[in-house]
Amino acid sequence: MSSRKRSGSGSTKRPKEKVVYIYELLCRGEDPSSESPEFWNEFFLLQPNFEALENEIGKLNGDQLQVVKPNLNTLFQKCIEMLDTGRSSSPGSDISDNITLFHSEDHPKRLCNSLQTLCSLFYGIFKKSNTDPTFNILSEIFGHEKMDEWLKLLMQYCNRILLGDVPENARFMCLKLMQVLVTGTDNVNQNALFEHLMMHSMFDAFVRLLSDPTFRSQHGHDIVILLTILVNYRKHEATNPYVVQLSILADELALNGYGQMISQSLIDFCRQYIQSLNNVQSSSWFSSLSNIVGNMFVSDEGCERVQQIKANNGLLLALYEAVHLNRNFITTLAHTQAESSAPPSPSNTLSLAAPVPDLTNAPIIDITQYPTNLLVAVFQYCSIVMQDTKNESSIANLKLCFLILTCISEDQYANSMMHDSNLTFKVMLHRAQMRHRKLNVDRVGKSQPLAATLLDLLVEFIVSHLMKKFPMELYLLCIGVIHRILCYQKRCRVRLNYPWKELWSALIGLLRFLVNQEQTLVKKCNIFHLSLQVVNIFNLFITYGDTFLATTNSYDELYYELNREEKVFTEIHAMVLRYTTMPECEYKDDVIKLLNSLVNILAIVKHFQNKIKEWLAEQGLSTPTEEQILDVVRKNYDLTLKLQDSLDQYERYAETPLHTNFFKLMVRDVVNDTRKHIYGYVKEAVSVIPDQDILLTSMTSSSAGSVTAAATTPAVLVPTATPAT
């Protein structure tokens, strides 16, 4: 029927797409295939309309669902049949053991369109289910008696597509379909389709794709996110095959590929941060002032940097799962490098016919600014994230970083690698601007073992987060990592060449802050437990320092610092004594433990204070130099200390029960964030597979506030997205 102009308007009514008309017929309970035996072959040649099918499903009420259910079952079944070019399989047959090559030239368009239709169908059903609590996805839509067999067949076909000779956009869309399935509900444990994903594991297919450099560069990000979500399904309630398989995975190529996807994302984030710093430094004072004033009116949660940090939750969670579950993954930490960060080879840079470029004015790139492996990338990333702990998203991200560092610091191989004096790196740790200190212009540190860099990172956190809104949990995790590193050094007698005075000063500064803010903090948190952890680190140095301190002068400097800051320890002792007399103190056990842990430090302070006073009286001096006090210390080690137990022991990290709720919320955020990105990618047909670098950039950009734009842009236009800064 020809379109005609509306009365009173100059616009022309747009004709309805044929595929939309078919969706409407299906959702009215009519059978559009009754008049043509070739209907479905022709239907899957039509470009799917993601929004239209989603909207039609969303309009259905309870009564209409009963009428439409057969049509939706038929659509689901026909989509699955289209995934098999040979049409040789039927429910109940097993194709997983014999993966053959697809002849994609027979019907490449139908294959991609059927995958996109399935994405829209599942997306619409899940959306309807989430908005209507009375809507049961399986009983209302997938209540067909053979639905279990069809879902099994779907998993088998997806496995075949991922490993078969298919167009890359079909493989890409297949992974998007898998993401639609795993992100259907905010709580993954309530997603009934996960049971089918557990029964028909696709782990081997994911491993093979991660092992191949070409497939990894195109699909690695999607695979790592999929594995992360699948691993978190009922992790502590039942046997999860993905948890088991990830924990025993020993394929070095796959583990390196897994790590490369994470390091690539973190390196890109660090690179963008450095570029933003350079842009700020090169801009005029007026524009900088304008940015500062403008940022005053932007909420913390909505600022671009916070959104960029939040966008890294998925891959950070993937790193945590790998480090926590798989000891083999630890070996990749020091030599995993993002493929995108490697310089191009000459054969890829110039063609034979291309002229030799003039490099005299080429910009000089300081490669020391960018991380070179996954562990270095994590350290540099943490130094950036810890500068902003004013909102819950950044705090959660930093907590995840500290949990990763906790797992790493408990691993024997990781510690041996980080303490290897022959394995040194220059790492640029970013430091926050603070009024009481002047930052070094040269942000790149000296070449040193990674354990020293990790200690630098933790010291920086200690001195830069002494605030009224005290992040107690983060401090406990930070001190815990330091304790684990020292326990390894004591146990293995490793003498790390490190300026320990910086650590001691930071820890004493923390104790001073806790004493000064006692009245405020004691109402909110257990400051005695944190103080106990800090004092025990000093006791570890005092009791076992001879096994891991690099020089004897280090002992002299330790005792010097304890005496120089004797007021702090005296005040802590007085505070603890005060609380021991309070009958209603809820932290009584920690108070008693802290009181006992101060015995040696107070004995050292009392002993050397008396010796110093005697020496000053003999010399007739009132203001001795540091070297003079050190000389007194060296000559007066004749004191007896109490041997304290379990200083080199710590409770091994366990995710449950302490951190169970945290990871539930973290997985929920990753699911929601992934679902938003899926919508933009599958809404339009993917005719050209986007480059992986562009995908990562696009995801970061959209998470920084342009999700709507991504949702309305065809996937083929993704390369025009601008990088987020």
Protein Blocks (a to p, Z undefined) as FASTA:
>chain_A
ZZdddehiabdcddddfklmmmmmmmnopafklmpmklmmmmmmpccdfklmmmmmmmpc
fklmmmmmmmmmmmmmmmmmmmpmnlpacehiafklmccdddfklmmmlmmmmmmmmmmm
mmmmmmmmmmmmklcfklmmmmcfklmmmmmmmmmmmmmmmmmccdfklmmmmmmmmmmm
mmmpmblmlmmklmmmmmmccklmmmmmmmpmklmmmmmmmmmmmmmmmmmgokllmccf
klmmmmmocbfklmmmmmmmmmmmmmmmmmmmmmmmmmmmmpcfklmmmmmmmmmmpcfk
lpmklmmmmmmmmmmmmmmmmmmmmmklmmmmmmgccfklpccdfklmpcfklccddfkl
gccddfklpcfbfklmmmmmmmmmmmpccbfklmmmmmmmmmmmmmmmmpmklmmmmmmm
klccdddddddddfkbccdfblbdcdddfklmmmmmmmmmmmmmccfblcfklmmmmmmm
mmmmmmmmmmnopacdddfklmmmmmmmmmmmmmmmmmmmmmmmcfklmmmmmmmmmmmm
mmmmmmmpfbfklmmmmmmmmmmmmmmmmmmmmmmmmmmmpmklcklmmmmmmmmmmmmm
mmmmmmmmmmmmmmmmmnopabdcfklmmmmmmmmmcccddddehklgccdddfblklmm
mmmmmmmmmmmmmmmmmmmmmmpccfbdcdfklmmmmmmmmmnopammmmmgcfklmmmp
ccdZZ
